[in-house]
Amino acid sequence: MLSNTLNTNEVKDSAGVEVEFTRIKSSDRDTEFAKISESPALPHRLKVSHQETGLGFKRRRRSVVRFDKTSMSTVDSVTPVTTSAYLVCDAPVGAITTTAELVHVIANLLSFVGTTGAATTVLFDGTGNGAKCLTTGEL
């Protein structure tokens, strides 16, 4: 289970600086965190949720880790806009006995987004190969 306060480098910004969050909602299938010291008019949220469907070997779990950040538009300085980024893991939990394959595809995704081909360092600045696809629409 996640801590009620994420304040020891669990979350970083694009400069690699820690961003602190505190839990504001929780149930058995989802939870929500708010950035500590956020402006109420400009929320910055972390949400984690899980949904299971199917039975037996056909049972699947869809897990989502999502960040939503509201800021003022840089085109119209009076309009709040929300930017979202999220990871979804759709796992055949009824037909697997270990998390090995889930760990493999999560590693594939994180390395594609957070690194370049030759790099061995994780990049938070949006310059990873996959991050460029997400930020600029590259294919």
C-alpha positions as CSV (number, residue, x, y, z in Angstrom):
1,M,0.0,0.0,0.0
2,L,1.2,3.5,-0.8
3,S,2.1,5.9,2.0
4,N,-0.5,8.6,2.9
5,T,2.2,11.2,2.0
6,L,4.5,10.8,-0.9
7,N,7.5,13.0,0.1
8,T,10.7,11.1,-0.3
9,N,11.3,11.4,-4.1
10,E,8.5,9.0,-5.1
11,V,7.3,11.8,-7.6
12,K,9.6,14.2,-9.4
13,D,9.1,17.0,-11.9
14,S,10.8,17.5,-15.3
15,A,13.8,19.0,-13.6
16,G,14.2,15.9,-11.3
17,V,13.0,17.8,-8.3
18,E,10.8,16.1,-5.7
19,V,7.1,16.9,-5.8
20,E,5.2,16.1,-2.6
21,F,1.6,14.6,-2.5
22,T,-0.8,13.7,0.2
23,R,-3.7,11.2,0.0
24,I,-7.1,12.9,-0.1
25,K,-9.5,10.1,-1.1
26,S,-9.3,6.3,-0.8
27,S,-11.5,3.2,-1.4
28,D,-10.8,-0.4,-2.0
29,R,-10.2,0.1,-5.8
30,D,-8.9,3.6,-6.1
31,T,-7.1,6.4,-4.4
32,E,-6.3,10.1,-5.1
33,F,-3.5,12.3,-3.9
34,A,-3.2,16.1,-4.1
35,K,0.0,18.0,-4.4
36,I,1.0,19.5,-1.1
37,S,0.5,23.3,-1.2
38,E,-1.4,23.2,-4.5
39,S,-3.6,26.2,-5.4
40,P,-7.2,25.1,-4.9
41,A,-8.0,26.7,-8.3
42,L,-5.2,24.8,-10.0
43,P,-5.2,21.2,-8.7
44,H,-2.3,18.8,-9.4
45,R,-3.5,15.2,-8.7
46,L,-2.2,11.7,-8.7
47,K,-4.9,8.9,-9.1
48,V,-4.4,5.2,-8.9
49,S,-7.3,2.8,-9.8
50,H,-8.0,-0.8,-10.5
51,Q,-10.9,-2.6,-12.3
52,E,-11.3,-6.3,-12.7
53,T,-13.5,-8.0,-15.3
54,G,-14.1,-11.6,-16.4
55,L,-13.9,-14.9,-14.4
56,G,-11.5,-17.7,-14.1
57,F,-8.8,-17.8,-16.8
58,K,-10.5,-14.9,-18.5
59,R,-10.1,-12.5,-15.5
60,R,-8.3,-9.3,-16.3
61,R,-7.2,-6.3,-14.2
62,R,-6.9,-2.9,-15.7
63,S,-4.7,-0.7,-13.5
64,V,-4.2,3.0,-14.1
65,V,-1.7,5.5,-12.7
66,R,-2.7,9.0,-13.7
67,F,-1.5,12.6,-13.2
68,D,-3.7,15.6,-13.9
69,K,-2.3,19.1,-13.6
70,T,-4.4,22.2,-14.1
71,S,-2.6,25.4,-15.1
72,M,-3.5,28.7,-16.7
73,S,-3.4,28.7,-20.5
74,T,-0.4,30.3,-22.0
75,V,-2.6,31.5,-25.0
76,D,-5.4,32.9,-22.9
77,S,-4.2,33.9,-19.4
78,V,-7.7,33.6,-17.8
79,T,-8.6,30.0,-19.0
80,P,-7.6,27.1,-16.8
81,V,-6.5,24.0,-18.8
82,T,-5.8,20.5,-17.6
83,T,-3.0,18.3,-18.9
84,S,-3.1,14.5,-18.1
85,A,-0.6,11.7,-18.5
86,Y,-1.3,8.1,-17.5
87,L,-0.1,4.6,-17.7
88,V,-2.5,1.7,-18.1
89,C,-1.6,-1.9,-17.4
90,D,-4.1,-4.4,-18.8
91,A,-3.2,-7.8,-17.3
92,P,-4.6,-11.3,-17.7
93,V,-4.5,-12.0,-14.0
94,G,-6.7,-15.1,-14.3
95,A,-4.2,-16.8,-16.6
96,I,-0.8,-15.9,-15.0
97,T,0.9,-17.1,-11.9
98,T,3.7,-14.5,-11.6
99,T,4.0,-10.8,-12.5
100,A,7.1,-11.4,-14.6
101,E,5.5,-10.4,-17.9
102,L,3.8,-7.3,-16.4
103,V,7.2,-6.2,-15.1
104,H,8.8,-6.7,-18.5
105,V,6.2,-4.6,-20.4
106,I,6.3,-1.9,-17.7
107,A,10.1,-1.8,-18.0
108,N,9.8,-1.6,-21.8
109,L,7.4,1.4,-21.5
110,L,9.4,3.3,-18.9
111,S,12.7,2.8,-20.7
112,F,11.1,4.0,-24.0
113,V,9.6,7.1,-22.4
114,G,12.5,8.0,-20.0
115,T,15.7,7.2,-22.0
116,T,17.3,7.5,-25.3
117,G,18.9,4.6,-27.2
118,A,22.4,5.1,-25.9
119,A,21.6,6.5,-22.5
120,T,21.8,4.5,-19.3
121,T,20.3,7.4,-17.2
122,V,16.6,8.0,-16.7
123,L,15.5,11.4,-18.1
124,F,12.7,13.4,-16.5
125,D,13.0,16.3,-18.9
126,G,10.9,14.9,-21.8
127,T,13.8,14.1,-24.0
128,G,13.4,10.3,-23.9
129,N,12.5,8.7,-27.2
130,G,8.9,7.9,-26.1
131,A,8.5,11.2,-24.3
132,K,9.3,13.0,-27.6
133,C,6.5,11.0,-29.2
134,L,4.1,12.0,-26.5
135,T,5.1,15.7,-26.4
136,T,5.5,16.5,-30.1
137,G,3.3,13.9,-31.8
138,E,6.3,12.1,-33.4
139,L,5.9,8.6,-34.7
